[in-house]
Amino acid sequence: MALSRALRCCQRIFSWIPVSIISSVVLWSYYAYVFELCFVTLSNDLERVGYLLIFHVCFIMFCWTYWKAIFTPPSSPSKKFHLSYSDKESYEMEERPDAQKQILAEIARKLPICTRAQSGAIRFCDRCQVIKPDRCHHCSVCETVNNCVGFSNYKFFLLFLSYSMIYCVFVASTVFQYFLKFWVGDLPNGPAKFHVLFLLFVALMFFVSLMFLFGYHCWLVAKNRSTLEAFSAPVFQNGPDRNGFNVGLSRNLQQVFGEDKKLWFIPVFTSQGDGHYFPLRTLRESENPLLANEGKWMEDGGSDEESADENGPSVIIRTES
């Protein structure tokens, strides 16, 4: 027991290493840009003020979104998806798989569930004893943020990628001319030279790596797919459909960023719904059983969420480590 706890403790400590490295690089870039470039290298006061103003806006938005992506806990299924004591007892006492499937199917009739397992049965987590909501599964931690990326923080993760790229582009574009001046000898050698050179290389390196990840997630949002759904199509009552949740580009964006476009680029939660049910492409909105049952679902307390459990399923995970 003590050894197991020690191993878990070490695992948690090591899981913060990627975040610590990224944070250290960002803090160094702040020192190199503000002090070594703006206060040591630049001689034009007006140019210095302009650089510092724009840089701090980018830096604050980057840190804000990164913080929200890291420390926003993943969502957990509502209590409505947990088996009651009597249902759990009936399920565990029944030894026939077909009978167990029938028990789960009867319970799921009261829940807003449209997806099925590959076998066509109701998706059920034996470890947590929970009927899985649509697009819900056990998450793996994204090492970049040391957190599960899902319904509750997917907007923050996308904004983090966006502001990271903007930060890198701004730093690289403003440092480039001084990189050339140091290179040809127009500026004297000193500590600032090495900071400026490394700033350019680091900014370009991070931009290239982020560009591919950001592009991939933009494609996922446009298609309204999670990372798992991009590799394995979700299964509905009529069979697998990779585009089952794709309701058009505009509505796909609104599901992640909300209806108020003024809040799209601010790291506050504006995503639609609570992660338990989603509109379907194959049904008109008036015929969608998820939306038709939404009022009843909310009245029954379906939106009450349990506290996040590291062993529990997380709602609509978008990215995997």
C-alpha positions, 0 to 999 in steps of 0.5 A: 500500500505504501509503495503504491502511494509512493509510486502514485506520488512520483507519477503526479510529480513527474506529470508536471515536468512538461508544464514546468518546462513550458512555464520556464521557457515562457518566463525566460522569454518574458525576461529576454524580450522585456529586459534584454530586447526592449530595455537593453537593445532598443533605443527608440522610446516610442518603439519600446512602448509599442512593443511592450504594450502589445507584448504584454497583451499577448503574454497575459492572454497566453498565461490566462488561457494556459492557466484555465486549460490546466486547472479547469477540472474535467466534467463527470457524468451526472448522478442520473447516469449512475445505477440506483442501488436496486438496478445495480443489485439486479445487474450484478446478480444477473449472470446472462450477458443478454439479460444484463444488456436488457437491464441497461437498455431499460434504464437508458430509456429515461436518459438522453442517450443515442450512441451505442457500443460497437456491439450495439449495446448500451455503453456502460463502464463496469469499473465506475458502474455508470451508463456512459453519456454520449461521447463520454469515456475515460480520459488520458492526460494531455501532457502539455496541460497535465489535464484531461481536455474535454467538454469543460475546458476544450474552448480554453485549450483551443484559445491556449493554442491560438494565443500561443501561436500569436505570442510566437509570431509577434515575438519572432516578427519583432525580434527578426530585424535585431537578429539580423543586426546582431548577425551582421555586426550592426549591434555590439556583442553582449548578453542581449545578443544570445537572448535575441538569437534564442528568442527567434529560434525558440519562437519559430520552433514552438510556432511550427509545432503548434501550427500542426496541432492547432490546424488538426483541432480546427478540423475537428471543431469544423467536423464536430468530432472528438479525437476518438471519433476521428479514428473510430466513428461513433455508433448509433442505433442505425450503425456507425456514422462519423458525421453523426454530430456534425450539424454544420460549421456555424452550429459546430463552432457555437457548441464550443464557443457559444452564441455570443461572438464577443466572448469567443476569444475570452477564456470564460466558459460559453460552450453550449449544453452541459456535455450530456447530450448533443444535437444530431445531424440526421434529425431535424431539431424539432425531431431530435429526442435529445432536444425534445427531452432537454426540458424534462431532463433539466427538471429532473436534475440531469445537469447536476454534476458530481465532483471530478473523479480521476478514475471516472469517465470524463465528458466529451474528451477531444484530445489524447496524449 
